[in-house]
Amino acid sequence: MALSTCTSPQATPSPVSADEMVQLLEGLVPEGKLSAQHGRGQTRGEKPGPPPSAELVLERNGRAAKVQVTLSRYPVPLPPAISECPETAYRPLSRCTQTLLPGGASLVLDQSPKDEKYPSGARHASALLTQKDGRRVIVTQAGDPRGKNPAEDTPLPLTPKQLTVVATSQVWDPHTRALPEPAADIPTSPPVSKMAAQQISSLIMRLLPRGLEAERSRGSQDFGHVIVDDGHGKSLVAATVQQWPHHESSLDEVFKKADILPDGTRMISRKGPAARGGKGTVRWEVDTLSKNGVRVVVSAVNARAYQLPANRANPALSLEQLRRIAIDPAWQTVDGS
């Protein structure tokens, strides 16, 4: 597959209008019936507005979808999650590939249900191109373009290769370059990275009770997870590990009713519905904060991922088992060894 990722040295950065965005998108999609065109140009002024975008409904070969392109720019260095596949703990039905292109750009192709409540319903596909300097082009197509029946499987008109052609086209280069270069993000919350996803997942695997079948899943910085099965159905077990400054006052309210362990670690346990969970899901959680500022949150859900309906009555691990994992001394090391 030929990918147009090189930039033209003659391209002059220029703001793009709403009409131009629509015309550029129309010129890149394959021939078909086009309708419901709408665009948004680059906002001028001191305060940046919504990013330039265009959308339309494409019908071809008996298939229809809403196709949309959005241009944006992120500050560098880029957070890893900006140019990676969706987190499988929250998007378990995603089928995604990530490719590093010549020149250092990243291309992420993803296909998933438009609504995860309907796994066999309308589909959603995207191509995300992220340049090393933070410029991004994302092209999406969604079945059920007029939002009438998300449960109905509507074949998509564009193939992944055709989505890629739109996302990697050089026509977007002068307009992404014209977007104001954002200032580097200043962290507004004090925690910093403690462990990478693979380290966290490996440590969870090591600390699980005996007798459980487990498979390692993908994760993201500070967050790792595995899927365990005790013979009564699969269950997601996840951990978040962060390093907080000593005596961080914003955590006082969180741990106000916590138990204090002999070593000074504060620990609080929670049970409740799983936020972003599917039908019938519950989340059991143990949240700990050591005296040196290492915060470890270990949780389990009664489904193999968020968004999916419960497949068992309770999570595979009890609160006591989650507590043992959360307070294990191994979390205090940087590499989990």
N, C-alpha and C positions, 0 to 999 in steps of 0.2 A: 504494500500500500504506500503510495507516494504521499508524503506529508509536507504541506507548505508552511514551514515554520520560520524560514529565513525572512529577515526584514529587509526592505528595500532601502538602500542608503539615500535614495532621492525622496523618500517619503517625508513630507513636511508635516509636523504635528498640527492638527487643526481641530477645533471643536466640531462636533457633529450635530446636525439637527434631527428632529423627530422624523421628518420625511426622508432624510438621507438614510437613517437607520433602517426604515422599512424597505427602501429601494435596494439597499445592500443585501438585506436578508432575502428579498424576492429574487435577486440575481444569483443567489447561491443554492437555493433549494431546487431539486429536480422539477421538471415540468409537471404541472398539475393544476387543479382548480384552487385558486387562492381567494380567501375571504376574511372578513373581520380583522383587517390590518390595523395595527395601532403602534405608534412609536413614541419614544421619549428621548429628547436630545440632551446634550450636555448642559448642565445648569451653569450660568455665568454669575459671578459675584464672589463675595468673600466667603460665604458659607456654602460648602458643597451640598448639592441636593441629591436626589436619587440618581443612580447611575444610568447612563444611556442604555436604551433597550428597544427592542422591536418584537412584535409578535404577530402571528397570523394563523389561520386555519388552512392546512394543506390537505387536499383530497386527491388521491391518485391510486389507480389500480384497485378501486373499491375500498380503500383504507383512508382513514381520516385521523388527524391529530392536531393539537395546538402546538405550534413550533415557536420557540422564543429564544432570543439571544440577548445577553446582558454583558456589558463591558464594565470592568472595575479595576481598581488598583489598590494593592495592600502595601503597608510599610514592610521594609526588610530590616532584619532577617525575618523570613516568613515562618510562622508557626507550622510545624509538620502537618497538622491536621488540615491546613488550608489546601494542600495539594495531594491528599491521600484519599483512598476509598472510604466509604462511610463506615463508621464503627459498627461492627457486626452485632454487638450487644444490643444496639438500638435499631439496626436495620438488618435483621437476620435473613431476610429474603432477597437482599441485594446480590446481584451478580456483577462483579466489578473487576476491572483490570487496570493496572497502572503501568505506564510506559515512560521511560526517560528518553527524550528525543535528542537528536544532535543539537548541540548548542546549549543543552541543559534545561530545556523546557520540560514540563511534566504533562502528560496526557492521561486523564482518568476517564474511562468509559464505564458507565453504570447502567444497569437495567434492573428495575424492581417494580413491584405493584404500586400503582398510584395511591392506593389506600391499603395498608397492610391488613385491614380487617377482611379484605377480599383478595386472598392470595392468587386466585385464578381470574381476577377481574381486569379492569383497565390497567394498561401498562404505562410506565414512565421510563424514559431513557434520556441519558445526558452525556455530553462530551465536554470536559472541562480542561482547558489549556491554561497552564500557569507558567509564566516566564520567570526567570531568575530575579528580575527586577521588580516583581510583584504585580505585573500587568496580567489580567485574567480575562478570558473569554469563555463563557459558559453557554452552551446550546442545549436546550431541552425540547423534548417532544412528549406529549401526554395524550394517551388515548381518552375516549369519552370527552372530546374537545369542548363540548358545550355543557358539560357537567350534569348530564341527565341520568346516567346509570353507571356509577363506578364499579358495580358488581359485574358488568358485562365486559367480556374480553374483546377489546377492539384492536385488531392487528395494526401495528404502527407502519406508516408509509415509508419512513426513512430507515435504512440499514445503519449499523454502527459506522461503517465506512463513510456513508453519506453525511452522518453527523460530524464525523471527524473532518471531512472536507470543509464544512461550514466553519467549524471551530478554529481550524488552523489556517484559514485563508488570510492572505496578506492584506486584504482590504480593511481589516480591523486595525492594522498596525498604526497608521497615523492618528487614529482616534483614541486608541488606548494610550499612545504617547502624549496626547493632548490632555489627558486627565491629570489633574494636579497630583504631584507626588506627595503622598500623605506623610505626616510626621511620624517618626518611630513611636510605637505605643509605649506609654508610660504605665507600668503595672499599677492598677488601682487596688489590688488585693495583695497581701503580703506573702502568701505561700510561694515557694519555689519548687522546681522539679526535684524529686527525691530519687525516683527510679524510672527506668524505661519500662514500656509495656511488657516486653519479653521477660525482663527480670521479675516483674511482679507476678506474671502468670506462672513462671517457673517456681517461684517461692510458694504460691498458693498450692500448686501441685504437690510440693514437698511437705506441706503442713496439713494436707487433708487427712481425715481419719482413714484408717485402713478399711479395706473392703469396698471402696467406691471405685467405679470405673470413671475415668476422667479424660477429657480431651482438651488440649490447649486451644484457645481462640485468639484472634487478633485483638489488639487493644490500642491505646494511645498513650502519650506521655502522662505519667502519674497514674494511669488507669490500666489495669490488666484483669483478665477474667478467664475462667475455664467453665466447661460444661461437665457436670457430674451426673452419674446415674447409680442409684442404690438398688436398682431392680424394680423400682416403682415409678419410673419416669425421669426424664432429664430435668436438670435444675441448673440455673446460672449461678455461679459463685464469683463475685467480683471484689476487687480491692482498689482503693485509692490511697496513695502514699504521698504525703507532702511534708516539706520542712517549713515550719513557721518560726518567726522570730520569738525569742524568749518573752514571756509575759505579754503575749498579744491580747490586748483588751477586748477586741471584737469577738473573741471566742468565749469570753466570760459568760455571756448569755446562753450560748450553745451548751456549755457544760455546767450550768448553774445547779442542776440536780444530779450531777454525775456522782458515781461512786469513786472514792479515792483509794487506790491500791497501795500496798505497803511501800512501793518504790516511788510513790507520788504521781503515778499515771492516773489521769482522770478517764473514766469509762462510763458510757451511757448506752443503753440498749433501746431499740425501737422496733415496733411491729406495726404494720399498717398496709393500706393498699399501695401497689407499686405505681409510682408516678410514671407516666408514659407507658404503663403496662397494658396488656390486653385484658380481655374479659376474665374476671375472677382471679387476677394475679395479686399476690401479696408479697411484701418485701420485708425480710427480717434483717436487721442491721445492728452492728456494734461499732461505735465511734469512740476512738481512744486518742488521747493527747498526752504524750510523755513530757517529763519536765524539761527535756532538751528541745522541745518544739516539734518533734516528729508526730504527725497526725496520721493515723491509720484507720480507715473506714472499711470494714469487711461486711459484705451483704450477700444474701441469697434470695432467689426468686423461685416461685413454684412454676416456672416455665423455662425453656432453654434460652430465651431471650426476651427482652422487652418487646412490646407491640404484639406479641403472640398471646393467645388465650392460655389460661392455666391448663396444665396437663396432669396435675396432681394436686392433692389437697393443701399440702404445705411444702416449703422448700426442703431440699434433701438434707440440709444441715440444721441442727438445733441451735438455739441462741448460745447455749453453753459451748458447743463446738466452734461457733463463730468467735466467741470470746477467746478461746484458746489460741485460735489463729491470730487474732488481732493483737494480742499482748506478747506474742512470741518475740524473743530478743533479736531474731534475724532481721526484723524490719528496721532496726536501728543502724544497720550497715548500709552503705551507699549502694553496694552492688548485690545485696541480697544473699551473699555467700556466708 
